[in-house]
Structures are given as structure tokens and as C-alpha cells.
């Protein structure tokens, strides 16, 4: 017997990337992804972290002063009312994002001096504060 390749049409989840061949009737689309159980397996996410990060970095890089989230959202034409906290924490590591709360409670976003495109002098990084220090209202 000779071996030959056989191609079968299947499905791919746009959320987790899982690929599968349906068990039963191939004319009926699955309701959920068998791996991540998402009912939106056939739709792409609205915005990836990388796109979000790049837009925020671009807006903050052009600005000569710290910006609030509302100012960033307006300039970058972002649809999120509030930023995703996990993505913001990742950006603190990836693009050296710094957030500082002023006396009125407004949080201002800025890039570290060494991450700005037109900066000639760099400042020393802020000291790392423990989680207990953050609870006192000094940073967030």
C-alpha cells in the first residue's frame, strides 16, 4: 500500500490558535472552541496588546509632559474607557511606563527619560517601592 497525503478542512480558533477537525457534520460550524471554550472562536480580538502598547508609546513619546489616561485615549483614538490593568503592568516593564498620582488623585503617565526619542539627559530611575508603600497613596 502506498501512503498519500490527504487534506481535510478544519477550524482554527482566532483566540487561542487551536486547530481541530470536526467530529460530526462538517456543514455545521462549531459553537465554541474545544480548547478555550470561547464562543467567539471565529472572531479576532479587537486590539492586541502590541497594538495598544505601540499606540500608547507613540502618544507619550510625542508629548513633552505627562498625560492622563483620558488625554492618551483621545489622542490615540482608543475605544477603551479604562485601560486593561494587566497590559498597563506589562507596559511598565516593556516600554518603561511610569505612572504617578498627583495630590488631587489624578494619575499621570509618562515614559522613562531614556525611552523618549528626543531626550538628551537621563534621570536616575525611581527607587522601587514595596507594595506596602503603594497603599499609602504615594504611587499607583
Chimera marker file (.cmm) of the C-alpha trace (Angstrom):
<marker_set name="trace">
<marker id="1" x="0.000" y="0.000" z="0.000" r="1" g="1" b="0" radius="0.5"/>
<marker id="2" x="1.232" y="3.461" z="-0.874" r="1" g="1" b="0" radius="0.5"/>
<marker id="3" x="0.935" y="6.331" z="1.545" r="1" g="1" b="0" radius="0.5"/>
<marker id="4" x="-0.574" y="9.565" z="0.215" r="1" g="1" b="0" radius="0.5"/>
<marker id="5" x="-1.254" y="12.911" z="1.909" r="1" g="1" b="0" radius="0.5"/>
<marker id="6" x="-4.922" y="13.697" z="2.471" r="1" g="1" b="0" radius="0.5"/>
<marker id="7" x="-6.061" y="17.236" z="3.144" r="1" g="1" b="0" radius="0.5"/>
<marker id="8" x="-9.077" y="17.794" z="5.365" r="1" g="1" b="0" radius="0.5"/>
<marker id="9" x="-10.708" y="21.124" z="6.110" r="1" g="1" b="0" radius="0.5"/>
<marker id="10" x="-10.874" y="22.022" z="9.764" r="1" g="1" b="0" radius="0.5"/>
<marker id="11" x="-11.221" y="25.032" z="12.023" r="1" g="1" b="0" radius="0.5"/>
<marker id="12" x="-8.813" y="27.385" z="13.847" r="1" g="1" b="0" radius="0.5"/>
<marker id="13" x="-9.654" y="29.405" z="16.949" r="1" g="1" b="0" radius="0.5"/>
<marker id="14" x="-8.801" y="33.094" z="16.440" r="1" g="1" b="0" radius="0.5"/>
<marker id="15" x="-8.426" y="33.490" z="20.214" r="1" g="1" b="0" radius="0.5"/>
<marker id="16" x="-6.095" y="30.661" z="21.278" r="1" g="1" b="0" radius="0.5"/>
<marker id="17" x="-4.837" y="29.364" z="17.905" r="1" g="1" b="0" radius="0.5"/>
<marker id="18" x="-6.101" y="25.789" z="18.452" r="1" g="1" b="0" radius="0.5"/>
<marker id="19" x="-6.809" y="23.832" z="15.239" r="1" g="1" b="0" radius="0.5"/>
<marker id="20" x="-9.212" y="20.906" z="15.009" r="1" g="1" b="0" radius="0.5"/>
<marker id="21" x="-11.178" y="18.703" z="12.641" r="1" g="1" b="0" radius="0.5"/>
<marker id="22" x="-14.889" y="18.498" z="13.445" r="1" g="1" b="0" radius="0.5"/>
<marker id="23" x="-16.171" y="15.113" z="14.583" r="1" g="1" b="0" radius="0.5"/>
<marker id="24" x="-19.627" y="15.116" z="13.103" r="1" g="1" b="0" radius="0.5"/>
<marker id="25" x="-21.375" y="17.108" z="10.410" r="1" g="1" b="0" radius="0.5"/>
<marker id="26" x="-18.855" y="19.399" z="8.687" r="1" g="1" b="0" radius="0.5"/>
<marker id="27" x="-21.586" y="21.685" z="7.343" r="1" g="1" b="0" radius="0.5"/>
<marker id="28" x="-22.468" y="22.896" z="10.880" r="1" g="1" b="0" radius="0.5"/>
<marker id="29" x="-19.962" y="25.331" z="12.392" r="1" g="1" b="0" radius="0.5"/>
<marker id="30" x="-18.896" y="24.679" z="15.982" r="1" g="1" b="0" radius="0.5"/>
<marker id="31" x="-20.418" y="26.832" z="18.713" r="1" g="1" b="0" radius="0.5"/>
<marker id="32" x="-17.275" y="27.031" z="20.849" r="1" g="1" b="0" radius="0.5"/>
<marker id="33" x="-13.567" y="26.285" z="20.598" r="1" g="1" b="0" radius="0.5"/>
<marker id="34" x="-12.922" y="22.815" z="22.081" r="1" g="1" b="0" radius="0.5"/>
<marker id="35" x="-9.754" y="24.054" z="23.844" r="1" g="1" b="0" radius="0.5"/>
<marker id="36" x="-10.527" y="27.513" z="25.290" r="1" g="1" b="0" radius="0.5"/>
<marker id="37" x="-14.343" y="27.166" z="25.117" r="1" g="1" b="0" radius="0.5"/>
<marker id="38" x="-14.704" y="30.661" z="23.631" r="1" g="1" b="0" radius="0.5"/>
<marker id="39" x="-17.941" y="31.245" z="21.710" r="1" g="1" b="0" radius="0.5"/>
<marker id="40" x="-16.040" y="33.912" z="19.744" r="1" g="1" b="0" radius="0.5"/>
<marker id="41" x="-13.516" y="31.440" z="18.323" r="1" g="1" b="0" radius="0.5"/>
<marker id="42" x="-14.165" y="32.692" z="14.778" r="1" g="1" b="0" radius="0.5"/>
<marker id="43" x="-13.638" y="36.407" z="15.527" r="1" g="1" b="0" radius="0.5"/>
<marker id="44" x="-10.373" y="38.218" z="16.052" r="1" g="1" b="0" radius="0.5"/>
<marker id="45" x="-9.850" y="40.267" z="19.172" r="1" g="1" b="0" radius="0.5"/>
<marker id="46" x="-10.437" y="43.956" z="18.707" r="1" g="1" b="0" radius="0.5"/>
<marker id="47" x="-6.914" y="45.020" z="19.641" r="1" g="1" b="0" radius="0.5"/>
<marker id="48" x="-3.828" y="43.122" z="20.636" r="1" g="1" b="0" radius="0.5"/>
<marker id="49" x="-1.514" y="44.129" z="23.448" r="1" g="1" b="0" radius="0.5"/>
<marker id="50" x="1.218" y="45.009" z="20.955" r="1" g="1" b="0" radius="0.5"/>
<marker id="51" x="-1.043" y="47.435" z="19.066" r="1" g="1" b="0" radius="0.5"/>
<marker id="52" x="-2.195" y="49.018" z="22.332" r="1" g="1" b="0" radius="0.5"/>
<marker id="53" x="1.375" y="49.346" z="23.623" r="1" g="1" b="0" radius="0.5"/>
<marker id="54" x="2.629" y="50.897" z="20.386" r="1" g="1" b="0" radius="0.5"/>
<marker id="55" x="-0.161" y="53.493" z="20.304" r="1" g="1" b="0" radius="0.5"/>
<marker id="56" x="0.390" y="54.499" z="23.931" r="1" g="1" b="0" radius="0.5"/>
<marker id="57" x="4.165" y="54.670" z="23.405" r="1" g="1" b="0" radius="0.5"/>
<marker id="58" x="3.735" y="56.841" z="20.303" r="1" g="1" b="0" radius="0.5"/>
<marker id="59" x="1.434" y="59.324" z="22.065" r="1" g="1" b="0" radius="0.5"/>
<marker id="60" x="3.641" y="59.553" z="25.168" r="1" g="1" b="0" radius="0.5"/>
<marker id="61" x="6.786" y="59.850" z="23.032" r="1" g="1" b="0" radius="0.5"/>
<marker id="62" x="5.373" y="62.864" z="21.164" r="1" g="1" b="0" radius="0.5"/>
<marker id="63" x="4.296" y="64.626" z="24.344" r="1" g="1" b="0" radius="0.5"/>
<marker id="64" x="6.611" y="66.925" z="26.245" r="1" g="1" b="0" radius="0.5"/>
<marker id="65" x="4.682" y="66.453" z="29.503" r="1" g="1" b="0" radius="0.5"/>
<marker id="66" x="2.991" y="63.609" z="31.409" r="1" g="1" b="0" radius="0.5"/>
<marker id="67" x="-0.543" y="62.809" z="30.198" r="1" g="1" b="0" radius="0.5"/>
<marker id="68" x="-3.666" y="61.445" z="31.847" r="1" g="1" b="0" radius="0.5"/>
<marker id="69" x="-5.377" y="58.320" z="30.515" r="1" g="1" b="0" radius="0.5"/>
<marker id="70" x="-8.166" y="60.449" z="29.031" r="1" g="1" b="0" radius="0.5"/>
<marker id="71" x="-5.646" y="62.533" z="27.069" r="1" g="1" b="0" radius="0.5"/>
<marker id="72" x="-3.856" y="59.399" z="25.816" r="1" g="1" b="0" radius="0.5"/>
<marker id="73" x="-7.136" y="57.723" z="24.878" r="1" g="1" b="0" radius="0.5"/>
<marker id="74" x="-8.314" y="60.794" z="22.943" r="1" g="1" b="0" radius="0.5"/>
<marker id="75" x="-5.036" y="61.322" z="21.062" r="1" g="1" b="0" radius="0.5"/>
<marker id="76" x="-4.574" y="57.646" z="20.183" r="1" g="1" b="0" radius="0.5"/>
<marker id="77" x="-8.280" y="57.166" z="19.302" r="1" g="1" b="0" radius="0.5"/>
<marker id="78" x="-8.600" y="54.200" z="21.672" r="1" g="1" b="0" radius="0.5"/>
<marker id="79" x="-12.037" y="52.804" z="22.405" r="1" g="1" b="0" radius="0.5"/>
<marker id="80" x="-11.357" y="51.563" z="25.958" r="1" g="1" b="0" radius="0.5"/>
<marker id="81" x="-12.926" y="53.665" z="28.665" r="1" g="1" b="0" radius="0.5"/>
<marker id="82" x="-10.373" y="52.286" z="31.148" r="1" g="1" b="0" radius="0.5"/>
<marker id="83" x="-7.024" y="50.652" z="30.315" r="1" g="1" b="0" radius="0.5"/>
<marker id="84" x="-6.513" y="46.939" z="30.907" r="1" g="1" b="0" radius="0.5"/>
<marker id="85" x="-4.570" y="46.682" z="34.193" r="1" g="1" b="0" radius="0.5"/>
<marker id="86" x="-2.574" y="43.634" z="33.066" r="1" g="1" b="0" radius="0.5"/>
<marker id="87" x="-1.482" y="45.445" z="29.906" r="1" g="1" b="0" radius="0.5"/>
<marker id="88" x="-0.525" y="48.562" z="31.891" r="1" g="1" b="0" radius="0.5"/>
<marker id="89" x="1.655" y="46.461" z="34.224" r="1" g="1" b="0" radius="0.5"/>
<marker id="90" x="3.293" y="44.844" z="31.189" r="1" g="1" b="0" radius="0.5"/>
<marker id="91" x="3.960" y="48.266" z="29.660" r="1" g="1" b="0" radius="0.5"/>
<marker id="92" x="5.731" y="49.319" z="32.854" r="1" g="1" b="0" radius="0.5"/>
<marker id="93" x="8.276" y="46.603" z="32.038" r="1" g="1" b="0" radius="0.5"/>
<marker id="94" x="8.225" y="46.711" z="28.210" r="1" g="1" b="0" radius="0.5"/>
<marker id="95" x="8.334" y="50.440" z="27.457" r="1" g="1" b="0" radius="0.5"/>
<marker id="96" x="9.349" y="51.740" z="30.889" r="1" g="1" b="0" radius="0.5"/>
<marker id="97" x="5.988" y="53.375" z="31.531" r="1" g="1" b="0" radius="0.5"/>
<marker id="98" x="5.790" y="55.378" z="34.763" r="1" g="1" b="0" radius="0.5"/>
<marker id="99" x="2.535" y="56.404" z="36.408" r="1" g="1" b="0" radius="0.5"/>
<marker id="100" x="2.365" y="58.909" z="39.220" r="1" g="1" b="0" radius="0.5"/>
<marker id="101" x="-0.604" y="60.096" z="41.229" r="1" g="1" b="0" radius="0.5"/>
<marker id="102" x="-0.684" y="63.834" z="41.989" r="1" g="1" b="0" radius="0.5"/>
<marker id="103" x="-2.147" y="65.488" z="45.097" r="1" g="1" b="0" radius="0.5"/>
<marker id="104" x="-5.622" y="65.610" z="43.502" r="1" g="1" b="0" radius="0.5"/>
<marker id="105" x="-5.606" y="61.859" z="42.807" r="1" g="1" b="0" radius="0.5"/>
<marker id="106" x="-5.091" y="62.207" z="39.044" r="1" g="1" b="0" radius="0.5"/>
<marker id="107" x="-2.680" y="59.640" z="37.580" r="1" g="1" b="0" radius="0.5"/>
<marker id="108" x="-0.182" y="60.997" z="35.059" r="1" g="1" b="0" radius="0.5"/>
<marker id="109" x="1.511" y="58.681" z="32.562" r="1" g="1" b="0" radius="0.5"/>
<marker id="110" x="4.978" y="59.227" z="31.107" r="1" g="1" b="0" radius="0.5"/>
<marker id="111" x="7.834" y="57.281" z="29.590" r="1" g="1" b="0" radius="0.5"/>
<marker id="112" x="11.167" y="56.925" z="31.346" r="1" g="1" b="0" radius="0.5"/>
<marker id="113" x="13.618" y="59.578" z="30.182" r="1" g="1" b="0" radius="0.5"/>
<marker id="114" x="15.818" y="57.029" z="28.402" r="1" g="1" b="0" radius="0.5"/>
<marker id="115" x="12.816" y="55.747" z="26.389" r="1" g="1" b="0" radius="0.5"/>
<marker id="116" x="11.859" y="59.139" z="24.950" r="1" g="1" b="0" radius="0.5"/>
<marker id="117" x="13.050" y="59.666" z="21.373" r="1" g="1" b="0" radius="0.5"/>
<marker id="118" x="14.306" y="63.275" z="21.675" r="1" g="1" b="0" radius="0.5"/>
<marker id="119" x="15.776" y="63.268" z="25.173" r="1" g="1" b="0" radius="0.5"/>
<marker id="120" x="19.408" y="64.244" z="25.743" r="1" g="1" b="0" radius="0.5"/>
<marker id="121" x="19.663" y="63.780" z="29.515" r="1" g="1" b="0" radius="0.5"/>
<marker id="122" x="18.582" y="60.804" z="31.553" r="1" g="1" b="0" radius="0.5"/>
<marker id="123" x="17.461" y="60.862" z="35.160" r="1" g="1" b="0" radius="0.5"/>
<marker id="124" x="18.146" y="58.163" z="37.702" r="1" g="1" b="0" radius="0.5"/>
<marker id="125" x="15.303" y="55.639" z="37.927" r="1" g="1" b="0" radius="0.5"/>
<marker id="126" x="12.841" y="55.996" z="40.757" r="1" g="1" b="0" radius="0.5"/>
<marker id="127" x="13.515" y="53.721" z="43.739" r="1" g="1" b="0" radius="0.5"/>
<marker id="128" x="11.441" y="50.550" z="43.856" r="1" g="1" b="0" radius="0.5"/>
<marker id="129" x="8.707" y="50.767" z="46.454" r="1" g="1" b="0" radius="0.5"/>
<marker id="130" x="7.212" y="47.803" z="48.184" r="1" g="1" b="0" radius="0.5"/>
<marker id="131" x="3.541" y="47.009" z="47.886" r="1" g="1" b="0" radius="0.5"/>
<marker id="132" x="3.001" y="48.431" z="51.377" r="1" g="1" b="0" radius="0.5"/>
<marker id="133" x="4.407" y="51.787" z="50.211" r="1" g="1" b="0" radius="0.5"/>
<marker id="134" x="1.943" y="51.853" z="47.333" r="1" g="1" b="0" radius="0.5"/>
<marker id="135" x="-1.006" y="51.503" z="49.701" r="1" g="1" b="0" radius="0.5"/>
<marker id="136" x="-0.148" y="54.771" z="51.420" r="1" g="1" b="0" radius="0.5"/>
<marker id="137" x="-1.185" y="56.676" z="48.296" r="1" g="1" b="0" radius="0.5"/>
<marker id="138" x="2.331" y="57.572" z="47.095" r="1" g="1" b="0" radius="0.5"/>
<marker id="139" x="2.312" y="55.622" z="43.830" r="1" g="1" b="0" radius="0.5"/>
<marker id="140" x="-0.051" y="53.605" z="41.715" r="1" g="1" b="0" radius="0.5"/>
<link id1="1" id2="2" r="1" g="1" b="0" radius="0.2"/>
<link id1="2" id2="3" r="1" g="1" b="0" radius="0.2"/>
<link id1="3" id2="4" r="1" g="1" b="0" radius="0.2"/>
<link id1="4" id2="5" r="1" g="1" b="0" radius="0.2"/>
<link id1="5" id2="6" r="1" g="1" b="0" radius="0.2"/>
<link id1="6" id2="7" r="1" g="1" b="0" radius="0.2"/>
<link id1="7" id2="8" r="1" g="1" b="0" radius="0.2"/>
<link id1="8" id2="9" r="1" g="1" b="0" radius="0.2"/>
<link id1="9" id2="10" r="1" g="1" b="0" radius="0.2"/>
<link id1="10" id2="11" r="1" g="1" b="0" radius="0.2"/>
<link id1="11" id2="12" r="1" g="1" b="0" radius="0.2"/>
<link id1="12" id2="13" r="1" g="1" b="0" radius="0.2"/>
<link id1="13" id2="14" r="1" g="1" b="0" radius="0.2"/>
<link id1="14" id2="15" r="1" g="1" b="0" radius="0.2"/>
<link id1="15" id2="16" r="1" g="1" b="0" radius="0.2"/>
<link id1="16" id2="17" r="1" g="1" b="0" radius="0.2"/>
<link id1="17" id2="18" r="1" g="1" b="0" radius="0.2"/>
<link id1="18" id2="19" r="1" g="1" b="0" radius="0.2"/>
<link id1="19" id2="20" r="1" g="1" b="0" radius="0.2"/>
<link id1="20" id2="21" r="1" g="1" b="0" radius="0.2"/>
<link id1="21" id2="22" r="1" g="1" b="0" radius="0.2"/>
<link id1="22" id2="23" r="1" g="1" b="0" radius="0.2"/>
<link id1="23" id2="24" r="1" g="1" b="0" radius="0.2"/>
<link id1="24" id2="25" r="1" g="1" b="0" radius="0.2"/>
<link id1="25" id2="26" r="1" g="1" b="0" radius="0.2"/>
<link id1="26" id2="27" r="1" g="1" b="0" radius="0.2"/>
<link id1="27" id2="28" r="1" g="1" b="0" radius="0.2"/>
<link id1="28" id2="29" r="1" g="1" b="0" radius="0.2"/>
<link id1="29" id2="30" r="1" g="1" b="0" radius="0.2"/>
<link id1="30" id2="31" r="1" g="1" b="0" radius="0.2"/>
<link id1="31" id2="32" r="1" g="1" b="0" radius="0.2"/>
<link id1="32" id2="33" r="1" g="1" b="0" radius="0.2"/>
<link id1="33" id2="34" r="1" g="1" b="0" radius="0.2"/>
<link id1="34" id2="35" r="1" g="1" b="0" radius="0.2"/>
<link id1="35" id2="36" r="1" g="1" b="0" radius="0.2"/>
<link id1="36" id2="37" r="1" g="1" b="0" radius="0.2"/>
<link id1="37" id2="38" r="1" g="1" b="0" radius="0.2"/>
<link id1="38" id2="39" r="1" g="1" b="0" radius="0.2"/>
<link id1="39" id2="40" r="1" g="1" b="0" radius="0.2"/>
<link id1="40" id2="41" r="1" g="1" b="0" radius="0.2"/>
<link id1="41" id2="42" r="1" g="1" b="0" radius="0.2"/>
<link id1="42" id2="43" r="1" g="1" b="0" radius="0.2"/>
<link id1="43" id2="44" r="1" g="1" b="0" radius="0.2"/>
<link id1="44" id2="45" r="1" g="1" b="0" radius="0.2"/>
<link id1="45" id2="46" r="1" g="1" b="0" radius="0.2"/>
<link id1="46" id2="47" r="1" g="1" b="0" radius="0.2"/>
<link id1="47" id2="48" r="1" g="1" b="0" radius="0.2"/>
<link id1="48" id2="49" r="1" g="1" b="0" radius="0.2"/>
<link id1="49" id2="50" r="1" g="1" b="0" radius="0.2"/>
<link id1="50" id2="51" r="1" g="1" b="0" radius="0.2"/>
<link id1="51" id2="52" r="1" g="1" b="0" radius="0.2"/>
<link id1="52" id2="53" r="1" g="1" b="0" radius="0.2"/>
<link id1="53" id2="54" r="1" g="1" b="0" radius="0.2"/>
<link id1="54" id2="55" r="1" g="1" b="0" radius="0.2"/>
<link id1="55" id2="56" r="1" g="1" b="0" radius="0.2"/>
<link id1="56" id2="57" r="1" g="1" b="0" radius="0.2"/>
<link id1="57" id2="58" r="1" g="1" b="0" radius="0.2"/>
<link id1="58" id2="59" r="1" g="1" b="0" radius="0.2"/>
<link id1="59" id2="60" r="1" g="1" b="0" radius="0.2"/>
<link id1="60" id2="61" r="1" g="1" b="0" radius="0.2"/>
<link id1="61" id2="62" r="1" g="1" b="0" radius="0.2"/>
<link id1="62" id2="63" r="1" g="1" b="0" radius="0.2"/>
<link id1="63" id2="64" r="1" g="1" b="0" radius="0.2"/>
<link id1="64" id2="65" r="1" g="1" b="0" radius="0.2"/>
<link id1="65" id2="66" r="1" g="1" b="0" radius="0.2"/>
<link id1="66" id2="67" r="1" g="1" b="0" radius="0.2"/>
<link id1="67" id2="68" r="1" g="1" b="0" radius="0.2"/>
<link id1="68" id2="69" r="1" g="1" b="0" radius="0.2"/>
<link id1="69" id2="70" r="1" g="1" b="0" radius="0.2"/>
<link id1="70" id2="71" r="1" g="1" b="0" radius="0.2"/>
<link id1="71" id2="72" r="1" g="1" b="0" radius="0.2"/>
<link id1="72" id2="73" r="1" g="1" b="0" radius="0.2"/>
<link id1="73" id2="74" r="1" g="1" b="0" radius="0.2"/>
<link id1="74" id2="75" r="1" g="1" b="0" radius="0.2"/>
<link id1="75" id2="76" r="1" g="1" b="0" radius="0.2"/>
<link id1="76" id2="77" r="1" g="1" b="0" radius="0.2"/>
<link id1="77" id2="78" r="1" g="1" b="0" radius="0.2"/>
<link id1="78" id2="79" r="1" g="1" b="0" radius="0.2"/>
<link id1="79" id2="80" r="1" g="1" b="0" radius="0.2"/>
<link id1="80" id2="81" r="1" g="1" b="0" radius="0.2"/>
<link id1="81" id2="82" r="1" g="1" b="0" radius="0.2"/>
<link id1="82" id2="83" r="1" g="1" b="0" radius="0.2"/>
<link id1="83" id2="84" r="1" g="1" b="0" radius="0.2"/>
<link id1="84" id2="85" r="1" g="1" b="0" radius="0.2"/>
<link id1="85" id2="86" r="1" g="1" b="0" radius="0.2"/>
<link id1="86" id2="87" r="1" g="1" b="0" radius="0.2"/>
<link id1="87" id2="88" r="1" g="1" b="0" radius="0.2"/>
<link id1="88" id2="89" r="1" g="1" b="0" radius="0.2"/>
<link id1="89" id2="90" r="1" g="1" b="0" radius="0.2"/>
<link id1="90" id2="91" r="1" g="1" b="0" radius="0.2"/>
<link id1="91" id2="92" r="1" g="1" b="0" radius="0.2"/>
<link id1="92" id2="93" r="1" g="1" b="0" radius="0.2"/>
<link id1="93" id2="94" r="1" g="1" b="0" radius="0.2"/>
<link id1="94" id2="95" r="1" g="1" b="0" radius="0.2"/>
<link id1="95" id2="96" r="1" g="1" b="0" radius="0.2"/>
<link id1="96" id2="97" r="1" g="1" b="0" radius="0.2"/>
<link id1="97" id2="98" r="1" g="1" b="0" radius="0.2"/>
<link id1="98" id2="99" r="1" g="1" b="0" radius="0.2"/>
<link id1="99" id2="100" r="1" g="1" b="0" radius="0.2"/>
<link id1="100" id2="101" r="1" g="1" b="0" radius="0.2"/>
<link id1="101" id2="102" r="1" g="1" b="0" radius="0.2"/>
<link id1="102" id2="103" r="1" g="1" b="0" radius="0.2"/>
<link id1="103" id2="104" r="1" g="1" b="0" radius="0.2"/>
<link id1="104" id2="105" r="1" g="1" b="0" radius="0.2"/>
<link id1="105" id2="106" r="1" g="1" b="0" radius="0.2"/>
<link id1="106" id2="107" r="1" g="1" b="0" radius="0.2"/>
<link id1="107" id2="108" r="1" g="1" b="0" radius="0.2"/>
<link id1="108" id2="109" r="1" g="1" b="0" radius="0.2"/>
<link id1="109" id2="110" r="1" g="1" b="0" radius="0.2"/>
<link id1="110" id2="111" r="1" g="1" b="0" radius="0.2"/>
<link id1="111" id2="112" r="1" g="1" b="0" radius="0.2"/>
<link id1="112" id2="113" r="1" g="1" b="0" radius="0.2"/>
<link id1="113" id2="114" r="1" g="1" b="0" radius="0.2"/>
<link id1="114" id2="115" r="1" g="1" b="0" radius="0.2"/>
<link id1="115" id2="116" r="1" g="1" b="0" radius="0.2"/>
<link id1="116" id2="117" r="1" g="1" b="0" radius="0.2"/>
<link id1="117" id2="118" r="1" g="1" b="0" radius="0.2"/>
<link id1="118" id2="119" r="1" g="1" b="0" radius="0.2"/>
<link id1="119" id2="120" r="1" g="1" b="0" radius="0.2"/>
<link id1="120" id2="121" r="1" g="1" b="0" radius="0.2"/>
<link id1="121" id2="122" r="1" g="1" b="0" radius="0.2"/>
<link id1="122" id2="123" r="1" g="1" b="0" radius="0.2"/>
<link id1="123" id2="124" r="1" g="1" b="0" radius="0.2"/>
<link id1="124" id2="125" r="1" g="1" b="0" radius="0.2"/>
<link id1="125" id2="126" r="1" g="1" b="0" radius="0.2"/>
<link id1="126" id2="127" r="1" g="1" b="0" radius="0.2"/>
<link id1="127" id2="128" r="1" g="1" b="0" radius="0.2"/>
<link id1="128" id2="129" r="1" g="1" b="0" radius="0.2"/>
<link id1="129" id2="130" r="1" g="1" b="0" radius="0.2"/>
<link id1="130" id2="131" r="1" g="1" b="0" radius="0.2"/>
<link id1="131" id2="132" r="1" g="1" b="0" radius="0.2"/>
<link id1="132" id2="133" r="1" g="1" b="0" radius="0.2"/>
<link id1="133" id2="134" r="1" g="1" b="0" radius="0.2"/>
<link id1="134" id2="135" r="1" g="1" b="0" radius="0.2"/>
<link id1="135" id2="136" r="1" g="1" b="0" radius="0.2"/>
<link id1="136" id2="137" r="1" g="1" b="0" radius="0.2"/>
<link id1="137" id2="138" r="1" g="1" b="0" radius="0.2"/>
<link id1="138" id2="139" r="1" g="1" b="0" radius="0.2"/>
<link id1="139" id2="140" r="1" g="1" b="0" radius="0.2"/>
</marker_set>
